[in-house]
């Protein structure tokens, strides 16, 4: 499928979803919309991802099957400066997909335009109607289930999940990702944003996804969310832990992070506290162990320093750990520990 | 306020909300609707609660300000056999309140009748529009905050919360309840059913309530939900624990319960595991201790056996514990430990 990614004024540094798609999606990205960088190419700004031209608007973009909104302003609203691009896409028969809190499908102008041109509007954050209470049966699927958990939000759980799944596939393992957040859902083209379901259904939402694909693959990599000691988001983390009933855990952390992102009064506890909490909390429902660690060293410039940070994290964790994006040997070593 | 409670065919044993209202509400219950027991009085069936006549329908009930639906069938639907009672209430100018998943305010017939007769329809399970992400500030309120936590669902957290708050008030303490479930919200006349909010807002929903009343009282008793190791509902429990930032915890348990209610493949871990999990999970956000226990001995017929169950629970917990409904001395001892 050919897709265009909207990332106006935020590419690449504040366009996490756009970068995730460029890095991991099986779709062909035929253009990125960014009026601030029109005329450049993606490769002028980021390496190690799909290349594509950057253009100023949908009117300048080549033929495509879908337009994906690849940025999310704080609050998840719809920026009215994007309206012309969405309208042009629909008029050209493109589906439009977004992970905003503002639902495109409930915008009357977009809804009628989509109907007129026979296009789909897919709001990935809108929970499906049939999500319900967990039955406590996720561990019954045939697949081995690996869950990424974190010391905080935005430490690289989605990235670790994708890297491990892709690396496993490269080895010929029949692996699949169970996406639980908007970027993961956009990349995989299916899934439920677990943080948007009714709180009583948190575990049920992830269980349902595992039951849907768990007998069709040998290994599932489930994308975790938040952190078990996050002042605001721990509910989602806990529901995913118990709903997933994972066979093993990969603890994700960002080098240098010592307080909760956005809640700086809250210091992160030590790594061994996280290991103990995730394992002891999971055990009464389904026993599991932290078998590996993923360290995001993006903020560390020097490769030698990054290697040192990885070594220190691995010592604290006492299981294989590494930066799965930066160091290919780390990725293989961590994958070994997981499989 | 004079209220009528609807509890058709389920009073008293399967009418948990009706019993909660009869036991704890400040409102005067002027009738209970139960077509199976019409002609009896509440006191023919239950002691230690408000007495009221039982009548067959709203048409037989005395003047009242509100009709409260005091039962919830599995699935939370609306039983069409109740429609005539709700209609009669609205026609007589009574407000109607319910804790169903089916929202009366979205029933067109009820909505237009309520508008016509200037009545309110209050669906307590419908989350308010302004619930959002927690800021991590609940501990800043002036009040001492006590949270009831549990070994399982339906072990008596709501009851323990009410008993402790009422007993504290009797001692002249300025105490208030922060209700988080439909029965608590119906009894208190305000509050948010935390299990119905968007999962990302779980902690935020309880934090918002604590901020609303936390500077107006000396002690808040926050009603907990579920259990931290429940295969389906732990997300709500975890969000309430971190959103509340309690100063102390009361661990509630039901005598004889050894597996998760409705999930009997899951054995309950030992009491000391719960203490450890609740305390260690809370600590990185806000340190707290289990300072007392509440044991529901309703299924134990003999008072001596109930005393023995309490003694054994207290030994396991190693803090004061008791059945707060059955034994007045227990209630006072546990309250001492909490205040």
Interface residues (C-beta under 8 A of the other chain):
Chain A: X133 X134 X135 X136 X194 X195 X196 X197 X198 X199 X200 X201 X202 X203 X204 X228 X229 X230 X231 X232 X233 X234 X235 X236 X237 X238 X239 X241 X242 X243 X260 X263 X265 X266 X267 X268 X269 X273 X276 X277 X280 X281 X283 X284 X285
Chain B: X133 X134 X135 X136 X194 X195 X196 X197 X198 X199 X200 X201 X202 X203 X204 X228 X229 X230 X231 X232 X233 X234 X235 X236 X237 X238 X239 X241 X242 X243 X260 X263 X265 X266 X267 X268 X269 X273 X276 X277 X280 X281 X283 X284 X285
